[in-house]
Structures are given as C-alpha cells and as structure tokens.
Amino acid sequence: MDTRYMLGARRRARGAARPIILAVVAVIVLLAAASWFLIFRPHQELVAADAGGHPSTPVTVGHAAAPPVNVEAMSVNQLLAEASKAMKEQRYLAPEGNNAFEFYLKVLQKQPGNQVASDALRETFPFAASAAEQTINQRNFDEAQREIDLLSKADPTNFTLTILRSKLDAQRKTLDQEQQKQLDQQHQQQLAAQKAAADKAAAEKLAQQQAAAEAAKRQQALAAQQQAQQQATAAPAPESAAPASAGATRDAVLTRQVNPRYPTSAQRAGIEGWVEVDFTVDVEGDVRDAKVAEAQPRHVFDRSALEAVNRWKFEPAMRDGKPVASQLRRRIQFKLRQ
C-alpha cells in the first residue's frame, strides 16, 4: 500500500478523534462545576450557618444566659431541636448541661446510630475544638478539661485531642511558673524591705550615739569653762600685775562640735576609717580654710569630715589678752560601733 495514503488516513483519523476528546473533557468539567454549586457548596454553607462560621472564628457568644436543662426528660426530637439551637448560638461545649455536644451525645445514648447526631458531631468537631482551645487560652483550666473530656466522648481517637491536652498542660505549667516568679519577687521585696528597715534602725542608733557623745563633750567643755572662770575669780591679783596689754595667752577652745554624718555607702559596706583636717580658727572663733591632710581610706569620709568641721565653733586663741587666728589639726574617727 502506498505510504502517502497511509499517512493521510492516520491524519484524518486523529482529526476525527480530537473533537470527541474535547467534548468528553468539556462534559467532565461541566459535571464537576454542577456538583460544586449544587451539592458541595450548599452543604458547606449549611454547616457554616449551623456552626456560626469557620472553625478558626473566635466564639464570642456568651453562655451565661443559657441555664442547664433536664436532658434526661427530653425526647430525641427535642434533643435534636435544642442541639440545633445551641449550634446556631455557638454553644458547642458550654455551658455545662446546655450545649450542642451534650444534646447530640444524649441522642446517641437514647438512639444509637442516629445519623443526624453522628454527622453533626463529626462536622462540628473542629468548631468545638476551637472553642475548647479558646477556653485553654483564657486559662479556665477546669472548664477546658471538661470540654476536652466531652470532645473525647464524641471522637476519642481524634488527634486534635492530643494537641488540646498538650496545650492545656503547657498553659498550666506557664501559669505555675508565673505564680512562682511572683512569689520569688514578693520574697525579694520582703527581704529588701527588711534590710532597709535594719539599715534605718542602725543609722538611727548611730545618730543617737553621736548626739549623746556630742552632748557629753559640750557638757564637759562647759564644766571646764565654768571651773576656769571660778579659778580666775578666786585668784588674787598680784601687786606687781602686768599691764593690761600683757593679758592671758592660750590656744583656741572648742565650744561647739558637730559630729559628721556617716556616709550611707560606707555604712552599708561596713567601712570604718578616719580623716585628719587642717583648718584655721579666726579671731571670731569660726573655722576657715578647712582641708583634708590625711585620710584612711582616701576619699570615703573626706566630705563628711569637712562639712562637720566647718560647722564647729571655737573661742579664739589669745595672745597677750587679744584674740588671734590659729592653725589646728583634728582627727575625726568614723566607726560603726561605739
């Protein structure tokens, strides 16, 4: 047979088969589209309408207004009606005694194999699981456990239950850790408050001791001054008395001593030491040009020592009965216990 004739016959056969294939594909596409719009889509819309939305949609309807009902006294039809109502109100698992899952489970208990209840539990399971997850996130752990137990009665082998139980355990551990952290913080605050109170009491005690020491020194200085005045009054004037210009000669006498303030940082650190201060007592008995000569340790008590010395008061030194300025050095001790 002629080869050209065979090739032409094959081309005509392929050309005749191509429209048939295209027609078959078009019919399949039309059937799929019709199935989607006429069967699957209405079914999904019905499930979504009964359940209140997508399983990931947060449940916002309150359950406090739905009191428990006596499911034992209700017929199968009544239970199905109440279950449908609960589904529309998104009462999948709560409140206890008045929710869709309990109604459907009671239907299956009274009438095993009820297709409506079985289908509803299966189709609603994702929505109910989402509600249980929100209860876990709200840290209502007892209610979450009850809802998980209710889900397990409907589908005990569903892997979602394992996820929910894991989330519940994780939230419980997180809450325990947060509570423990709060307890630790409260304990630290109590310790800090106790330490602050102890430091305050120690500072007050030190201030009282310093005030008592200052008062004792003032009393001693006053007594010495009174004794000197009495001796000067009782002593008879010699016949060959010196002229008025050749009066008494003495050093400056401290009449008011102000104890230094103990630095808070040194007190807390338990540091003791001393500072030697050089200063001038002018003719009025006031301290001038006070500066640190030596200190141990350095730069810890210097400021407190200078502040105290600058507030001291003296009777000026006397030379031939006349007040004169004088140079003095004093060591100031800083001790935590006296």
ChimeraX attribute file (.defattr): number of C-alpha atoms within 10 A of each C-alpha:
attribute: neighborCount
match mode: 1-to-1
recipient: residues
	/A:1	5
	/A:2	6
	/A:3	8
	/A:4	8
	/A:5	9
	/A:6	10
	/A:7	11
	/A:8	10
	/A:9	12
	/A:10	11
	/A:11	10
	/A:12	10
	/A:13	11
	/A:14	10
	/A:15	11
	/A:16	11
	/A:17	10
	/A:18	10
	/A:19	11
	/A:20	11
	/A:21	11
	/A:22	10
	/A:23	10
	/A:24	11
	/A:25	12
	/A:26	12
	/A:27	12
	/A:28	11
	/A:29	11
	/A:30	12
	/A:31	11
	/A:32	12
	/A:33	13
	/A:34	12
	/A:35	12
	/A:36	13
	/A:37	11
	/A:38	11
	/A:39	11
	/A:40	13
	/A:41	12
	/A:42	12
	/A:43	13
	/A:44	12
	/A:45	12
	/A:46	12
	/A:47	17
	/A:48	18
	/A:49	13
	/A:50	18
	/A:51	24
	/A:52	18
	/A:53	16
	/A:54	13
	/A:55	17
	/A:56	11
	/A:57	11
	/A:58	14
	/A:59	20
	/A:60	9
	/A:61	10
	/A:62	12
	/A:63	17
	/A:64	8
	/A:65	8
	/A:66	16
	/A:67	11
	/A:68	12
	/A:69	14
	/A:70	8
	/A:71	17
	/A:72	10
	/A:73	9
	/A:74	15
	/A:75	13
	/A:76	20
	/A:77	10
	/A:78	14
	/A:79	22
	/A:80	20
	/A:81	15
	/A:82	19
	/A:83	25
	/A:84	20
	/A:85	15
	/A:86	23
	/A:87	25
	/A:88	16
	/A:89	20
	/A:90	24
	/A:91	26
	/A:92	29
	/A:93	28
	/A:94	25
	/A:95	19
	/A:96	18
	/A:97	16
	/A:98	22
	/A:99	26
	/A:100	31
	/A:101	29
	/A:102	23
	/A:103	28
	/A:104	26
	/A:105	20
	/A:106	20
	/A:107	25
	/A:108	18
	/A:109	12
	/A:110	13
	/A:111	12
	/A:112	12
	/A:113	11
	/A:114	14
	/A:115	11
	/A:116	12
	/A:117	24
	/A:118	17
	/A:119	12
	/A:120	20
	/A:121	20
	/A:122	11
	/A:123	15
	/A:124	20
	/A:125	20
	/A:126	16
	/A:127	24
	/A:128	27
	/A:129	22
	/A:130	20
	/A:131	25
	/A:132	28
	/A:133	21
	/A:134	15
	/A:135	19
	/A:136	25
	/A:137	14
	/A:138	11
	/A:139	15
	/A:140	15
	/A:141	16
	/A:142	11
	/A:143	17
	/A:144	24
	/A:145	17
	/A:146	15
	/A:147	25
	/A:148	23
	/A:149	14
	/A:150	19
	/A:151	23
	/A:152	14
	/A:153	13
	/A:154	18
	/A:155	14
	/A:156	14
	/A:157	10
	/A:158	12
	/A:159	9
	/A:160	18
	/A:161	18
	/A:162	13
	/A:163	13
	/A:164	19
	/A:165	17
	/A:166	12
	/A:167	15
	/A:168	24
	/A:169	14
	/A:170	13
	/A:171	18
	/A:172	16
	/A:173	12
	/A:174	12
	/A:175	13
	/A:176	12
	/A:177	12
	/A:178	12
	/A:179	12
	/A:180	12
	/A:181	12
	/A:182	12
	/A:183	12
	/A:184	12
	/A:185	12
	/A:186	12
	/A:187	12
	/A:188	12
	/A:189	12
	/A:190	12
	/A:191	12
	/A:192	12
	/A:193	12
	/A:194	12
	/A:195	12
	/A:196	12
	/A:197	12
	/A:198	12
	/A:199	15
	/A:200	12
	/A:201	12
	/A:202	16
	/A:203	18
	/A:204	12
	/A:205	13
	/A:206	18
	/A:207	16
	/A:208	12
	/A:209	14
	/A:210	18
	/A:211	14
	/A:212	12
	/A:213	14
	/A:214	16
	/A:215	15
	/A:216	12
	/A:217	16
	/A:218	16
	/A:219	13
	/A:220	13
	/A:221	16
	/A:222	14
	/A:223	12
	/A:224	12
	/A:225	14
	/A:226	12
	/A:227	12
	/A:228	12
	/A:229	11
	/A:230	11
	/A:231	11
	/A:232	11
	/A:233	10
	/A:234	9
	/A:235	8
	/A:236	8
	/A:237	10
	/A:238	7
	/A:239	6
	/A:240	6
	/A:241	8
	/A:242	10
	/A:243	8
	/A:244	9
	/A:245	10
	/A:246	12
	/A:247	12
	/A:248	13
	/A:249	14
	/A:250	13
	/A:251	17
	/A:252	22
	/A:253	15
	/A:254	16
	/A:255	17
	/A:256	17
	/A:257	17
	/A:258	17
	/A:259	21
	/A:260	20
	/A:261	17
	/A:262	20
	/A:263	15
	/A:264	11
	/A:265	10
	/A:266	15
	/A:267	16
	/A:268	11
	/A:269	8
	/A:270	10
	/A:271	15
	/A:272	17
	/A:273	16
	/A:274	19
	/A:275	25
	/A:276	18
	/A:277	21
	/A:278	19
	/A:279	21
	/A:280	17
	/A:281	25
	/A:282	19
	/A:283	18
	/A:284	14
	/A:285	22
	/A:286	18
	/A:287	21
	/A:288	15
	/A:289	12
	/A:290	18
	/A:291	18
	/A:292	20
	/A:293	14
	/A:294	15
	/A:295	19
	/A:296	15
	/A:297	13
	/A:298	12
	/A:299	12
	/A:300	19
	/A:301	25
	/A:302	22
	/A:303	15
	/A:304	18
	/A:305	27
	/A:306	21
	/A:307	15
	/A:308	15
	/A:309	23
	/A:310	17
	/A:311	14
	/A:312	17
	/A:313	19
	/A:314	19
	/A:315	18
	/A:316	22
	/A:317	23
	/A:318	18
	/A:319	16
	/A:320	14
	/A:321	14
	/A:322	15
	/A:323	20
	/A:324	18
	/A:325	20
	/A:326	17
	/A:327	15
	/A:328	14
	/A:329	14
	/A:330	13
	/A:331	15
	/A:332	21
	/A:333	17
	/A:334	23
	/A:335	14
	/A:336	15
	/A:337	9
	/A:338	8
